Amino acid sequence: MYGKLLLKAPAKINLYLEVGPRRGDGYHRVRTVLQAVEWFDLVELELEPGSRGIHLEVEGEAPSGEDNLCHRAARLFLETAGISARVRIRLTKEIPVAAGLGGGSSDAAAVLRGLEHLSGAGLGKRELFRLASRLGSDVPFFLVGGTALGEGRGEVVTPVEQAPPFPVVLVNPGKGLSTSEVYRRFDLLPPAEPPAGGPRPLLDSLAAGDAAGAAAHLYNALQDAACALLPELVGLLEAACRSGALGALVSGSGPTVFMLAPGPEEAELLASRMGEAAPLVRVSRFCSHGVVIGEPAP
């Protein structure tokens, strides 16, 4: 029941994000195509005997107290499983916070999956997904990963045909954006009509391995709201087009901009050019998994 574990928690990008009106519960209805990418936080977990308690240590920029999603995930898991034990979490942050990349949600999913593995609680897939959806709309996706369709408020996740490992360049302006602020600004803008056919043309292009076709069908209903709150995003998107990207889009509520490149060499060149426009640039690629359990932590 006890032991140590190391997990890799990937980032995500939203290749398509359709946002409907606000629901009665305060959330917006969304339909989104989510894609995991190779940019990872590391989560080291230790479950040991003793009275229930959670100790979280953070290396990098993220809250280290009870507001951290890792801490909340551990507490929720212990309470649900009825386990009296101590949990030690060491989180190494590489994915920037408040960036539209889902780093905190991925970390929370890693804690849930890791504690399920270490404890042998046997909660099962359905219960684990229920806990994930209580923690945040993006958390369930990271239990699936790869390429998936998110619906409801984003927490209803359906795997689709996996996209190839397309190269992607991620550019962050070094500032964060509040998801709630972006949605509030979105509500003030004229209603946006989603593309004809919804996400299907994008999904078909991904399944066919057609990066240029996929780039032509990128869509984010929140992009205008994010750009209104952080105008320098407009310059990043324009610079991406000038620098040879097949397509560029703000991911989720932003402010990270991702760019699809024709190939690995072009991605490196694109990253070099974009380094003049933003302080944080990373070359990555699509990956086919969510949270990954690695070797037992030493």
C-alpha positions as CSV (number, residue, x, y, z in Angstrom):
1,M,0.0,0.0,0.0
2,Y,2.9,2.4,0.6
3,G,5.9,3.5,-1.4
4,K,7.3,6.2,-3.8
5,L,6.4,7.0,-7.4
6,L,7.5,9.4,-10.1
7,L,5.0,10.7,-12.6
8,K,5.3,12.9,-15.7
9,A,2.5,15.4,-16.2
10,P,2.2,16.7,-19.8
11,A,0.9,20.1,-21.0
12,K,-2.0,20.4,-23.4
13,I,-3.1,22.7,-26.2
14,N,-6.6,23.3,-27.5
15,L,-6.6,22.8,-31.2
16,Y,-10.3,23.8,-31.4
17,L,-12.4,25.5,-28.7
18,E,-16.1,26.4,-29.3
19,V,-17.7,28.2,-26.4
20,G,-21.4,28.5,-25.9
21,P,-23.4,30.7,-23.5
22,R,-23.1,30.5,-19.8
23,R,-25.0,27.7,-18.2
24,G,-27.2,27.8,-15.1
25,D,-24.3,26.5,-13.0
26,G,-22.1,29.4,-14.1
27,Y,-20.0,27.4,-16.5
28,H,-20.0,27.8,-20.3
29,R,-20.8,24.9,-22.5
30,V,-17.7,24.0,-24.6
31,R,-16.6,21.7,-27.3
32,T,-12.9,21.4,-27.7
33,V,-10.2,19.2,-29.3
34,L,-7.5,18.7,-26.7
35,Q,-4.0,17.6,-27.6
36,A,-1.2,16.5,-25.1
37,V,2.2,17.8,-25.9
38,E,5.7,17.0,-24.7
39,W,6.3,19.6,-22.0
40,F,6.2,18.0,-18.6
41,D,6.0,18.8,-14.9
42,L,7.4,16.1,-12.6
43,V,5.4,14.8,-9.6
44,E,7.1,12.7,-7.0
45,L,4.7,11.0,-4.6
46,E,5.3,9.2,-1.4
47,L,2.6,7.4,0.6
48,E,3.6,6.3,4.1
49,P,1.8,5.1,7.2
50,G,0.6,7.5,9.8
51,S,-2.2,9.9,10.6
52,R,-3.7,11.6,7.5
53,G,-1.5,14.5,6.4
54,I,-0.2,16.1,3.2
55,H,3.2,17.8,2.7
56,L,3.8,19.6,-0.6
57,E,7.1,20.9,-1.8
58,V,7.3,23.0,-5.0
59,E,10.3,23.7,-7.1
60,G,9.5,26.4,-9.6
61,E,6.7,28.9,-9.9
62,A,3.4,27.6,-8.4
63,P,1.6,27.9,-5.1
64,S,2.9,25.6,-2.4
65,G,-0.1,25.7,0.0
66,E,-3.5,24.1,0.2
67,D,-4.6,26.1,-2.9
68,N,-2.3,24.0,-5.1
69,L,-4.3,21.5,-7.1
70,C,-1.9,18.8,-6.1
71,H,-2.7,19.3,-2.5
72,R,-6.4,19.4,-3.2
73,A,-6.2,16.3,-5.3
74,A,-4.4,14.4,-2.5
75,R,-6.9,15.5,0.1
76,L,-9.9,14.5,-2.0
77,F,-8.4,11.1,-2.8
78,L,-7.6,10.3,0.8
79,E,-11.1,11.4,1.9
80,T,-12.9,9.4,-0.8
81,A,-10.8,6.3,-0.4
82,G,-11.1,6.5,3.4
83,I,-7.3,6.2,3.8
84,S,-5.4,7.4,6.9
85,A,-1.9,7.9,5.6
86,R,0.7,10.6,5.0
87,V,1.3,11.9,1.5
88,R,4.5,13.7,0.5
89,I,4.5,15.5,-2.9
90,R,7.4,17.1,-4.6
91,L,6.3,19.1,-7.6
92,T,8.9,20.3,-10.2
93,K,7.3,22.9,-12.3
94,E,8.4,23.3,-15.9
95,I,5.0,24.2,-17.5
96,P,4.2,27.9,-16.8
97,V,1.2,28.7,-14.7
98,A,-1.9,30.6,-15.9
99,A,-0.7,29.8,-19.4
100,G,-3.6,28.0,-21.1
101,L,-1.5,24.8,-21.0
102,G,-3.3,23.0,-18.2
103,G,-0.2,22.4,-16.1
104,G,-1.9,22.5,-12.7
105,S,-4.7,20.2,-13.9
106,S,-2.1,17.8,-15.2
107,D,-0.3,17.8,-11.9
108,A,-3.6,17.1,-10.1
109,A,-4.3,14.2,-12.4
110,A,-0.9,12.8,-11.7
111,V,-1.6,12.9,-8.0
112,L,-4.9,11.0,-8.4
113,R,-3.4,8.4,-10.7
114,G,-0.3,8.0,-8.5
115,L,-2.2,7.6,-5.2
116,E,-4.6,5.1,-6.9
117,H,-1.5,3.1,-7.9
118,L,0.3,3.3,-4.6
119,S,-2.6,2.8,-2.3
120,G,-4.3,-0.1,-4.2
121,A,-7.6,1.6,-3.2
122,G,-9.3,0.3,-6.3
123,L,-11.5,3.3,-6.8
124,G,-11.7,2.4,-10.5
125,K,-11.7,4.5,-13.7
126,R,-15.2,6.0,-13.3
127,E,-14.6,7.2,-9.7
128,L,-11.2,8.6,-10.6
129,F,-12.8,10.6,-13.4
130,R,-15.5,11.8,-11.0
131,L,-12.8,13.1,-8.6
132,A,-10.9,14.7,-11.5
133,S,-14.0,16.5,-12.7
134,R,-14.5,17.9,-9.2
135,L,-11.0,19.4,-9.3
136,G,-11.3,21.1,-12.6
137,S,-12.6,21.0,-16.1
138,D,-9.3,20.0,-17.7
139,V,-8.2,17.4,-15.1
140,P,-10.1,14.4,-16.6
141,F,-8.4,14.9,-19.9
142,F,-5.0,14.2,-18.4
143,L,-6.1,10.8,-17.3
144,V,-6.7,10.1,-21.0
145,G,-4.2,12.3,-22.9
146,G,-3.3,12.0,-26.5
147,T,-6.0,13.5,-28.8
148,A,-9.4,13.8,-27.3
149,L,-12.7,15.7,-27.6
150,G,-13.9,17.5,-24.6
151,E,-17.5,18.5,-24.1
152,G,-19.9,19.7,-21.3
153,R,-17.7,22.2,-19.5
154,G,-14.7,20.3,-20.9
155,E,-14.8,17.4,-18.4
156,V,-16.6,14.9,-20.6
157,V,-13.7,13.5,-22.5
158,T,-13.8,11.1,-25.4
159,P,-10.6,9.8,-27.0
160,V,-10.5,10.2,-30.8
161,E,-8.1,8.9,-33.4
162,Q,-4.6,9.8,-32.3
163,A,-2.9,12.6,-34.2
164,P,0.7,12.0,-35.4
165,P,3.6,13.5,-33.4
166,F,3.3,16.9,-35.3
167,P,6.0,19.4,-34.3
168,V,4.7,22.4,-32.4
169,V,6.3,25.6,-31.1
170,L,5.0,27.0,-27.9
171,V,5.5,30.7,-27.2
172,N,4.6,32.4,-23.9
173,P,4.8,36.2,-23.4
174,G,6.0,35.8,-19.8
175,K,2.7,36.9,-18.4
176,G,-0.3,35.0,-17.1
177,L,-4.0,35.3,-17.9
178,S,-6.9,34.5,-15.5
179,T,-9.3,32.0,-17.1
180,S,-12.2,33.6,-15.3
181,E,-11.2,37.1,-16.6
182,V,-11.0,35.8,-20.1
183,Y,-14.4,34.3,-19.9
184,R,-15.8,37.5,-18.5
185,R,-14.4,39.4,-21.4
186,F,-15.7,36.8,-23.8
187,D,-19.2,37.4,-22.4
188,L,-18.9,41.1,-23.3
189,L,-18.1,40.4,-27.0
190,P,-20.6,39.7,-29.7
191,P,-21.5,36.0,-29.9
192,A,-19.1,34.1,-32.1
193,E,-20.3,31.7,-34.7
194,P,-18.3,28.5,-34.7
195,P,-16.9,27.1,-38.0
196,A,-19.2,25.2,-40.3
197,G,-18.8,21.5,-39.5
198,G,-17.5,22.1,-36.0
199,P,-14.4,20.2,-35.1
200,R,-15.0,17.5,-37.7
201,P,-12.7,18.9,-40.5
202,L,-9.9,19.4,-38.0
203,L,-10.3,15.8,-36.6
204,D,-10.3,14.4,-40.2
205,S,-7.1,16.3,-41.0
206,L,-5.5,15.0,-37.8
207,A,-6.5,11.5,-38.5
208,A,-5.1,11.8,-42.1
209,G,-1.8,13.1,-40.8
210,D,-2.3,16.4,-42.7
211,A,-0.7,19.1,-40.6
212,A,-1.4,21.8,-43.1
213,G,-5.1,20.8,-43.2
214,A,-5.2,20.8,-39.5
215,A,-3.7,24.2,-39.3
216,A,-6.4,25.5,-41.6
217,H,-9.1,24.4,-39.2
218,L,-7.6,25.7,-35.9
219,Y,-10.2,27.7,-33.9
220,N,-10.5,29.3,-30.5
221,A,-13.6,31.3,-29.5
222,L,-11.6,32.8,-26.6
223,Q,-8.8,34.2,-28.7
224,D,-10.3,37.6,-29.2
225,A,-11.0,38.0,-25.5
226,A,-7.5,36.9,-24.6
227,C,-6.0,39.4,-27.1
228,A,-8.2,42.2,-25.7
229,L,-6.8,41.6,-22.2
230,L,-3.2,41.1,-23.5
231,P,-2.8,43.0,-26.7
232,E,0.8,41.8,-27.3
233,L,-0.7,38.4,-28.3
234,V,-1.8,40.0,-31.6
235,G,1.8,40.7,-32.3
236,L,2.8,37.1,-31.5
237,L,0.2,35.7,-33.8
238,E,1.3,38.0,-36.6
239,A,4.9,37.2,-36.0
240,A,4.1,33.5,-36.2
241,C,2.6,33.9,-39.6
242,R,5.5,35.9,-40.9
243,S,8.0,33.3,-39.4
244,G,6.7,30.3,-41.4
245,A,4.1,28.6,-39.1
246,L,1.5,26.6,-40.8
247,G,-1.0,28.0,-38.4
248,A,-1.0,29.7,-35.0
249,L,-3.5,30.0,-32.2
250,V,-3.9,31.0,-28.6
251,S,-4.3,27.8,-26.4
252,G,-7.3,27.8,-24.2
253,S,-7.7,31.0,-22.3
254,G,-4.1,31.9,-23.1
255,P,-1.7,33.5,-23.1
256,T,0.5,30.8,-24.7
257,V,0.4,30.7,-28.5
258,F,1.2,27.5,-30.3
259,M,2.3,27.1,-33.9
260,L,2.2,24.1,-36.1
261,A,5.3,23.7,-38.2
262,P,5.8,21.6,-41.4
263,G,8.6,19.5,-39.8
264,P,11.2,19.3,-37.0
265,E,13.8,21.5,-38.8
266,E,11.2,24.1,-39.6
267,A,10.1,24.1,-36.0
268,E,13.6,24.8,-34.7
269,L,13.9,27.7,-37.2
270,L,10.5,29.0,-36.2
271,A,11.5,28.9,-32.5
272,S,14.7,30.8,-33.3
273,R,12.7,33.5,-35.0
274,M,10.1,33.7,-32.3
275,G,12.7,34.0,-29.7
276,E,13.0,37.7,-30.7
277,A,9.3,38.2,-29.9
278,A,8.8,36.4,-26.6
279,P,10.9,35.4,-23.5
280,L,9.7,31.8,-23.4
281,V,9.8,29.6,-26.5
282,R,9.8,25.8,-26.6
283,V,9.9,23.3,-29.4
284,S,7.7,20.3,-28.7
285,R,5.5,17.8,-30.4
286,F,2.1,16.0,-30.0
287,C,2.2,13.0,-27.7
288,S,-0.1,10.1,-27.4
289,H,-0.6,9.9,-23.7
290,G,-1.6,11.7,-20.6
291,V,-0.1,11.3,-17.2
292,V,2.7,8.7,-17.2
293,I,3.8,6.6,-14.3
294,G,7.6,6.4,-14.4
295,E,10.1,4.4,-12.4
296,P,9.6,4.3,-8.6
297,A,11.2,7.4,-7.1
298,P,14.4,6.6,-5.2
